[in-house]
Amino acid sequence: MSRFTDRTDAALADPLLKVAVERTAGTAEAKRSAAVDAFPNFDAARTRAAAIKDHVIAHLGAYLELFEANAVAAGAHVHWASTADEACRIVITLCKAAGAKSVARSKSMLGEEIGLPHALAQAGIERVETDLAEHIIQLADERPSHIIWPAMHKTREQVSALFKAKHRTPHEEETIAAMAESARRELRARMLGADVGISGANFLIADSGAVCTVTNEGNAELSLVPPRVHIVTAGIEKIVPSMPHAIHMLRLLARSATGAALTQYTTFYTGPKRPGDRDGPEEMHIVLVDNGRTKMREEGLAEMLRCIRCGACMNHCVVFRQIGGHAYGGTYPGPMGSVLTPAMDGLPDNRDLVHACTLNGKCQEVCPVRIPLPTLLKGWREKSWREGLEPTSMRFGLALWTWVARRPALYRLGTGIAVRAMRLLGRRGWIDRLPLAGGWTRHRAMPRPAARTFMDQYRQERRK
């Protein structure tokens, strides 16, 4: 995989990427704001949600055992996986035992995290992505760029061209409705004819053994109920104690993700088909995946396990909205990805991610479960410094800055000279060719500084 800086350069050089990202993230930001304004005591609801998650994380073992007992009592089979590879092996074994030639998969970031699409391909099992955006990604042979809108990096025009190239009966009219109908024709029969349905889980209900999924397209219901076997892959942190707790989290999830009061489809699955049921799978298997989550809890990242995968942090992130999701390199992009990827894939290979943040705090401000993302990122930066992962140039530069900053008079003199020089260069058009600023000026204009430094303005305000 290329370096983060190379991926970022490629993203910034893509003229369509920012347009595509802004179309979706900008709309999501506006809709969330309206939804929150219409939700009485939203901040109190966030505090309660954080407390629910913290309680479950503190007593995770007990709640997992309770969930397993109730899921088994309802007729489901529960499997435990410590690693991504183990989880994939369990799923492939179950698919082969069912004689599956094809599987219908409802969108799941946990599936992406453990590499399930690749494992299915290696096993020779056809995978049908039933979520519309995941279908687009599958046709383009790409990875998701967002956890809610996996294809947000593509414009409507790009999707139209992709469907015309890949669909057996593509659309003729250049409308969203016609493109959606083209995808429906392509997917519906394959969804209903799959041998196995595979899903993730938005929540696992401990006191009933139920699994909750939420979608806006109904693809989960169509791809999980008709097949003979339903396999769920879920992170162990998805547990909530009871149905009222799940409902509370759902009210926050939908508003934070899409700005809606609830998603179009919210479904609870409790075991396989029972005598008298008109439909449902004959077998239900639930694969509970650790993949580093226990280690995160033990090593100071327990607050990250609150995450309910709403995507609000990236929708409001100034960095994500410039470079999109693929530049982050891992399964999870944006601020949450900058915390999770080093935990799952190691800090040495992902040191750059923890610096891909301005620490402005907007992500924490909008998080429905109050995850202190800037604090967690600063923790990763401190660990990177302690372990000697920062390059020599970074250490020398910070040492020089520290030396100057400890001498206020020298610091004020230097910043004053720099501001006046940059304003002069700005008037003459040279500011976009500043030495050592190529990382900025290659893809966007260098902002012209104010007439006076912050300290000058601050002192003037104090005198008023």
C-alpha positions as CSV (number, residue, x, y, z in Angstrom):
1,M,0.0,0.0,0.0
2,S,1.2,3.5,-0.8
3,R,2.2,6.0,1.9
4,F,-0.5,8.2,3.4
5,T,1.2,11.3,1.9
6,D,1.1,9.8,-1.5
7,R,-2.6,8.9,-1.2
8,T,-3.3,12.4,0.1
9,D,-1.6,14.0,-2.8
10,A,-3.6,11.8,-5.2
11,A,-6.8,12.7,-3.5
12,L,-6.1,16.4,-3.5
13,A,-5.2,16.3,-7.2
14,D,-8.6,14.6,-8.1
15,P,-10.9,17.4,-9.4
16,L,-14.1,15.4,-8.9
17,L,-13.4,14.0,-5.5
18,K,-14.1,17.1,-3.4
19,V,-17.2,17.8,-5.4
20,A,-18.5,14.2,-4.7
21,V,-17.6,14.3,-1.0
22,E,-19.1,17.8,-0.4
23,R,-22.4,16.8,-2.1
24,T,-22.9,14.0,0.5
25,A,-21.1,15.3,3.6
26,G,-22.4,18.8,3.3
27,T,-26.0,17.5,3.0
28,A,-25.5,15.2,5.9
29,E,-24.1,18.0,8.1
30,A,-27.1,20.2,7.3
31,K,-29.7,17.4,7.9
32,R,-28.0,16.4,11.2
33,S,-28.1,20.0,12.4
34,A,-31.9,20.2,11.7
35,A,-32.6,16.8,13.3
36,V,-30.7,17.8,16.5
37,D,-32.5,21.1,16.7
38,A,-35.8,19.2,16.6
39,F,-34.7,16.7,19.3
40,P,-35.4,17.9,22.8
41,N,-32.5,17.4,25.2
42,F,-30.2,15.9,22.6
43,D,-27.1,16.6,24.7
44,A,-28.7,14.7,27.7
45,A,-29.4,11.8,25.3
46,R,-25.8,11.8,24.3
47,T,-24.6,11.7,27.9
48,R,-26.9,8.8,28.6
49,A,-25.8,6.9,25.5
50,A,-22.1,7.3,26.6
51,A,-23.0,6.0,30.0
52,I,-24.8,3.0,28.5
53,K,-21.8,2.1,26.4
54,D,-19.3,2.7,29.2
55,H,-21.3,0.4,31.5
56,V,-21.4,-2.4,28.9
57,I,-17.7,-2.0,28.1
58,A,-16.9,-2.3,31.9
59,H,-19.0,-5.4,32.2
60,L,-18.4,-6.8,28.7
61,G,-17.8,-10.4,29.6
62,A,-21.0,-10.7,31.6
63,Y,-23.1,-9.2,28.8
64,L,-21.5,-11.3,26.1
65,E,-22.3,-14.5,28.1
66,L,-25.9,-13.3,28.7
67,F,-26.3,-12.6,24.9
68,E,-24.9,-16.0,24.0
69,A,-27.2,-17.8,26.4
70,N,-30.3,-16.0,25.1
71,A,-29.3,-16.3,21.4
72,V,-28.7,-20.1,21.8
73,A,-32.0,-20.4,23.6
74,A,-33.7,-18.8,20.6
75,G,-32.1,-21.4,18.3
76,A,-29.1,-19.5,17.0
77,H,-25.5,-20.8,17.0
78,V,-22.8,-18.5,18.5
79,H,-19.2,-18.6,17.4
80,W,-16.2,-16.7,18.9
81,A,-13.4,-15.3,16.9
82,S,-10.3,-13.7,18.4
83,T,-8.8,-12.4,15.1
84,A,-10.0,-11.4,11.6
85,D,-8.6,-14.5,10.0
86,E,-10.4,-16.7,12.5
87,A,-13.6,-14.9,11.9
88,C,-13.3,-15.4,8.1
89,R,-12.4,-19.1,8.6
90,I,-15.6,-19.6,10.6
91,V,-17.8,-17.9,8.0
92,I,-16.2,-19.8,5.1
93,T,-16.7,-23.1,6.9
94,L,-20.3,-22.3,7.6
95,C,-20.9,-21.4,3.9
96,K,-19.2,-24.6,2.7
97,A,-21.3,-26.7,5.2
98,A,-24.4,-25.1,3.7
99,G,-23.2,-26.0,0.2
100,A,-23.3,-22.3,-0.7
101,K,-22.3,-21.2,-4.2
102,S,-23.5,-17.6,-3.7
103,V,-24.0,-15.4,-0.7
104,A,-26.0,-12.2,-0.4
105,R,-24.3,-9.7,1.8
106,S,-25.9,-6.8,3.6
107,K,-23.5,-3.8,4.2
108,S,-21.2,-4.4,7.1
109,M,-18.0,-2.5,8.0
110,L,-17.0,-5.4,10.3
111,G,-17.0,-7.6,7.2
112,E,-14.7,-5.1,5.5
113,E,-12.5,-5.0,8.7
114,I,-11.9,-8.7,8.7
115,G,-11.4,-9.0,5.0
116,L,-14.5,-11.1,4.3
117,P,-15.0,-10.1,0.7
118,H,-11.5,-11.3,-0.1
119,A,-12.0,-14.5,1.9
120,L,-15.2,-15.4,0.0
121,A,-13.5,-14.8,-3.4
122,Q,-10.6,-17.0,-2.3
123,A,-13.1,-19.7,-1.4
124,G,-14.7,-19.5,-4.8
125,I,-18.1,-18.3,-3.4
126,E,-19.9,-15.6,-5.4
127,R,-20.6,-12.5,-3.4
128,V,-23.6,-10.3,-4.1
129,E,-23.5,-6.9,-2.4
130,T,-27.1,-5.9,-1.8
131,D,-26.6,-2.4,-0.5
132,L,-26.8,0.0,-3.5
133,A,-23.6,1.9,-2.6
134,E,-21.7,-1.4,-1.9
135,H,-23.0,-2.7,-5.3
136,I,-21.4,0.4,-6.9
137,I,-18.1,-0.3,-5.0
138,Q,-18.2,-3.9,-6.0
139,L,-18.7,-3.1,-9.7
140,A,-15.8,-0.6,-9.5
141,D,-13.6,-3.0,-7.6
142,E,-12.9,-0.5,-4.9
143,R,-13.0,-0.2,-1.1
144,P,-15.7,1.8,0.7
145,S,-14.7,5.4,1.3
146,H,-17.3,6.1,4.0
147,I,-18.9,3.9,6.6
148,I,-22.5,5.0,5.8
149,W,-22.1,6.0,2.2
150,P,-19.4,3.7,0.8
151,A,-19.6,5.3,-2.7
152,M,-19.7,8.9,-1.6
153,H,-16.5,9.6,-3.5
154,K,-18.3,9.0,-6.8
155,T,-20.4,11.5,-8.6
156,R,-23.8,10.6,-10.1
157,E,-22.3,10.9,-13.5
158,Q,-19.5,8.4,-12.7
159,V,-22.1,5.9,-11.3
160,S,-24.2,6.3,-14.5
161,A,-21.2,5.4,-16.6
162,L,-20.3,2.4,-14.4
163,F,-23.9,1.0,-14.6
164,K,-23.9,1.3,-18.3
165,A,-20.6,-0.6,-18.6
166,K,-21.5,-3.3,-16.1
167,H,-25.2,-3.9,-15.9
168,R,-26.9,-6.4,-18.2
169,T,-29.9,-4.1,-18.7
170,P,-28.6,-0.6,-18.0
171,H,-30.8,2.5,-17.6
172,E,-31.6,4.7,-20.6
173,E,-32.7,7.9,-18.8
174,E,-30.1,9.9,-16.9
175,T,-32.1,10.1,-13.6
176,I,-31.5,8.7,-10.2
177,A,-34.8,6.7,-10.3
178,A,-33.7,5.1,-13.6
179,M,-30.3,4.2,-12.2
180,A,-31.9,2.7,-9.0
181,E,-34.2,0.6,-11.2
182,S,-31.3,-0.6,-13.2
183,A,-29.6,-1.8,-9.9
184,R,-32.8,-3.4,-8.8
185,R,-33.1,-5.4,-12.0
186,E,-29.5,-6.5,-11.6
187,L,-29.7,-7.5,-7.9
188,R,-33.2,-8.6,-7.0
189,A,-33.1,-12.2,-8.4
190,R,-29.6,-12.8,-7.2
191,M,-30.5,-11.6,-3.7
192,L,-33.5,-13.9,-3.5
193,G,-31.6,-16.8,-4.9
194,A,-28.6,-16.8,-2.7
195,D,-27.8,-19.8,-0.6
196,V,-26.6,-17.8,2.4
197,G,-27.2,-14.3,3.7
198,I,-24.5,-12.5,5.6
199,S,-24.9,-9.3,7.6
200,G,-23.3,-7.3,10.3
201,A,-25.2,-5.9,13.4
202,N,-25.8,-2.4,14.5
203,F,-26.7,-3.7,18.0
204,L,-26.8,-7.0,19.9
205,I,-29.5,-7.2,22.6
206,A,-28.1,-9.1,25.6
207,D,-31.4,-9.9,27.4
208,S,-33.1,-11.4,24.3
209,G,-30.2,-12.6,22.1
210,A,-31.6,-10.5,19.3
211,V,-29.6,-8.9,16.4
212,C,-30.6,-5.4,15.1
213,T,-29.9,-4.2,11.6
214,V,-30.8,-0.8,10.1
215,T,-30.9,0.0,6.4
216,N,-32.6,2.6,4.2
217,E,-33.2,0.2,1.3
218,G,-34.7,-2.9,2.8
219,N,-31.8,-4.9,1.3
220,A,-31.0,-6.6,4.7
221,E,-34.5,-8.1,4.9
222,L,-34.5,-9.3,1.3
223,S,-31.0,-10.8,1.5
224,L,-31.2,-12.3,5.0
225,V,-34.7,-13.8,5.3
226,P,-35.1,-15.9,2.1
227,P,-31.7,-17.8,2.3
228,R,-31.5,-21.1,4.2
229,V,-28.7,-19.8,6.4
230,H,-28.2,-16.3,8.0
231,I,-24.7,-15.5,9.2
232,V,-24.1,-12.5,11.4
233,T,-20.6,-11.1,12.0
234,A,-20.4,-8.5,14.8
235,G,-17.8,-6.8,17.0
236,I,-18.1,-7.7,20.6
237,E,-18.6,-4.0,21.5
238,K,-22.0,-4.0,19.7
239,I,-23.8,-5.3,22.9
240,V,-26.4,-3.3,24.7
241,P,-28.3,-4.6,27.7
242,S,-31.9,-4.5,26.6
243,M,-34.4,-3.3,24.0
244,P,-35.0,0.1,25.6
245,H,-31.3,0.7,25.5
246,A,-31.2,-0.3,21.8
247,I,-34.1,2.1,21.0
248,H,-32.3,5.0,22.8
249,M,-29.1,4.3,20.7
250,L,-31.2,4.0,17.5
251,R,-32.7,7.5,18.0
252,L,-29.1,8.9,18.2
253,L,-27.7,6.8,15.4
254,A,-30.1,7.8,12.7
255,R,-30.1,11.5,13.5
256,S,-26.3,11.5,13.6
257,A,-25.8,9.5,10.4
258,T,-28.4,10.8,8.0
259,G,-30.4,13.4,9.9
260,A,-33.5,11.2,9.9
261,A,-35.6,10.3,13.0
262,L,-35.2,6.6,12.2
263,T,-33.9,4.6,9.2
264,Q,-36.4,3.3,6.8
265,Y,-35.9,-0.3,8.0
266,T,-35.0,-1.3,11.5
267,T,-35.2,-5.1,12.0
268,F,-34.6,-7.4,15.0
269,Y,-33.7,-11.0,14.3
270,T,-34.1,-13.5,17.1
271,G,-33.0,-17.0,16.1
272,P,-33.9,-18.9,12.9
273,K,-37.3,-19.8,11.6
274,R,-39.6,-21.4,14.1
275,P,-42.6,-23.7,13.6
276,G,-45.5,-21.6,12.3
277,D,-43.3,-18.9,10.9
278,R,-44.1,-18.0,7.3
279,D,-40.5,-17.2,6.4
280,G,-37.0,-16.9,7.8
281,P,-33.7,-18.9,7.6
282,E,-33.4,-22.5,8.7
283,E,-30.2,-21.7,10.5
284,M,-28.8,-18.6,12.2
285,H,-25.1,-18.2,13.1
286,I,-23.6,-15.3,15.0
287,V,-19.9,-14.8,14.9
288,L,-18.7,-12.5,17.7
289,V,-15.4,-10.9,16.7
290,D,-12.7,-9.4,19.1
291,N,-10.0,-8.5,16.6
292,G,-8.1,-6.2,19.0
293,R,-11.1,-4.8,20.9
294,T,-10.2,-6.4,24.3
295,K,-6.7,-5.0,23.9
296,M,-8.1,-1.5,23.2
297,R,-10.1,-1.7,26.4
298,E,-7.0,-2.7,28.3
299,E,-4.7,-0.1,26.8
300,G,-6.6,3.2,27.3
301,L,-8.8,3.2,24.2
302,A,-12.0,1.9,25.9
303,E,-13.8,5.2,25.0
304,M,-13.4,4.3,21.3
305,L,-15.5,1.2,21.9
306,R,-18.5,3.4,22.4
307,C,-18.6,4.1,18.7
308,I,-21.9,3.3,17.0
309,R,-20.6,3.8,13.5
310,C,-22.7,6.8,12.5
311,G,-20.1,8.6,10.5
312,A,-20.8,12.0,12.0
313,C,-17.2,12.6,12.9
314,M,-16.0,12.3,9.3
315,N,-19.0,14.3,7.9
316,H,-17.8,17.2,9.9
317,C,-14.0,16.7,9.6
318,V,-12.2,19.4,7.7
319,V,-9.5,16.9,6.7
320,F,-11.8,14.2,5.5
321,R,-13.8,16.6,3.4
322,Q,-10.6,17.6,1.6
323,I,-9.2,14.1,0.9
324,G,-12.1,11.7,1.2
325,G,-11.9,8.2,2.7
326,H,-9.5,6.2,0.6
327,A,-6.6,8.4,1.6
328,Y,-6.7,7.0,5.1
329,G,-5.8,3.6,3.8
330,G,-7.6,1.5,6.4
331,T,-11.1,0.1,6.8
332,Y,-12.3,3.1,8.8
333,P,-11.6,6.6,7.5
334,G,-11.8,10.0,9.1
335,P,-11.2,10.8,12.8
336,M,-12.5,7.4,14.0
337,G,-10.2,5.7,11.5
338,S,-7.2,7.7,12.7
339,V,-7.8,6.2,16.2
340,L,-8.9,2.7,15.2
341,T,-6.4,1.9,12.4
342,P,-3.2,2.2,14.6
343,A,-4.9,0.1,17.2
344,M,-5.8,-2.7,14.7
345,D,-2.9,-2.5,12.3
346,G,-0.1,-1.1,14.4
347,L,1.2,2.4,15.0
348,P,4.5,2.2,13.2
349,D,2.8,1.8,9.8
350,N,0.1,4.4,10.6
351,R,1.9,7.1,12.4
352,D,0.9,9.7,9.7
353,L,-2.8,9.1,10.4
354,V,-2.6,10.3,14.0
355,H,-1.3,13.6,12.6
356,A,-4.1,14.0,10.0
357,C,-6.1,16.1,12.4
358,T,-6.3,19.8,13.2
359,L,-7.5,19.0,16.8
360,N,-10.3,21.5,16.3
361,G,-12.7,19.3,18.2
362,K,-15.6,19.3,15.8
363,C,-15.7,15.5,15.7
364,Q,-16.1,15.3,19.5
365,E,-18.7,18.0,19.4
366,V,-21.0,16.0,17.1
367,C,-20.3,12.5,18.3
368,P,-23.5,11.0,19.7
369,V,-21.7,9.0,22.4
370,R,-19.2,11.8,23.3
371,I,-16.0,10.0,22.2
372,P,-13.0,12.4,23.0
373,L,-11.4,11.8,19.6
374,P,-8.9,14.7,19.8
375,T,-7.7,13.4,23.2
376,L,-7.3,9.9,21.8
377,L,-5.4,11.2,18.8
378,K,-3.1,13.2,21.1
379,G,-2.5,10.0,23.1
380,W,-1.3,8.3,19.9
381,R,1.0,11.2,19.1
382,E,2.5,11.0,22.5
383,K,3.1,7.3,22.1
384,S,4.6,7.8,18.7
385,W,7.0,10.4,20.2
386,R,7.9,8.1,23.2
387,E,8.6,5.2,20.9
388,G,10.9,7.2,18.6
389,L,8.6,6.8,15.5
390,E,8.7,10.5,14.6
391,P,11.3,11.4,11.9
392,T,14.4,13.3,12.7
393,S,13.1,16.4,10.8
394,M,10.0,16.5,13.0
395,R,12.1,16.2,16.2
396,F,14.5,18.9,15.0
397,G,11.7,21.2,14.0
398,L,9.8,20.9,17.3
399,A,13.0,21.4,19.2
400,L,13.7,24.6,17.3
401,W,10.2,25.8,17.7
402,T,10.3,25.0,21.5
403,W,13.5,27.0,21.8
404,V,12.0,30.0,20.1
405,A,8.6,29.7,21.9
406,R,10.4,29.9,25.3
407,R,11.7,33.3,24.4
408,P,8.6,35.5,24.0
409,A,10.3,38.5,22.6
410,L,12.1,36.5,19.9
411,Y,8.9,34.6,19.1
412,R,6.9,37.9,18.7
413,L,9.7,39.3,16.5
414,G,9.8,36.2,14.3
415,T,6.0,36.0,13.8
416,G,5.7,39.7,13.1
417,I,8.4,39.5,10.4
418,A,6.8,36.4,8.9
419,V,3.3,37.9,8.8
420,R,4.5,41.1,7.1
421,A,6.7,39.1,4.6
422,M,3.8,36.8,3.7
423,R,1.5,39.8,3.1
424,L,4.1,41.4,0.8
425,L,4.5,38.1,-1.1
426,G,0.7,37.8,-1.3
427,R,0.4,41.2,-3.0
428,R,2.9,40.2,-5.5
429,G,1.5,36.8,-6.1
430,W,4.5,34.9,-4.8
431,I,2.9,33.4,-1.8
432,D,1.8,30.3,-3.7
433,R,5.5,29.5,-4.3
434,L,6.8,29.7,-0.8
435,P,9.8,27.5,0.0
436,L,8.9,24.4,2.0
437,A,5.2,25.0,1.5
438,G,4.8,22.8,-1.6
439,G,2.6,20.3,0.3
440,W,0.0,23.0,0.6
441,T,0.4,25.1,-2.6
442,R,0.5,22.2,-5.0
443,H,-3.3,21.8,-4.8
444,R,-4.7,25.0,-3.2
445,A,-3.9,28.6,-2.7
446,M,-2.0,29.7,0.4
447,P,-4.3,31.9,2.5
448,R,-3.2,35.5,2.9
449,P,-2.5,36.3,6.6
450,A,-4.2,39.0,8.5
451,A,-2.5,42.4,8.7
452,R,-1.4,41.8,12.3
453,T,-0.5,38.8,14.4
454,F,-2.9,37.2,16.8
455,M,-1.0,38.6,19.8
456,D,-1.2,42.1,18.3
457,Q,-4.9,41.8,17.9
458,Y,-5.3,40.3,21.4
459,R,-3.5,43.2,23.0
460,Q,-5.6,45.7,21.1
461,E,-8.8,44.0,22.3
462,R,-7.5,44.0,25.9
463,R,-7.0,47.8,25.7
464,K,-10.6,48.4,24.8
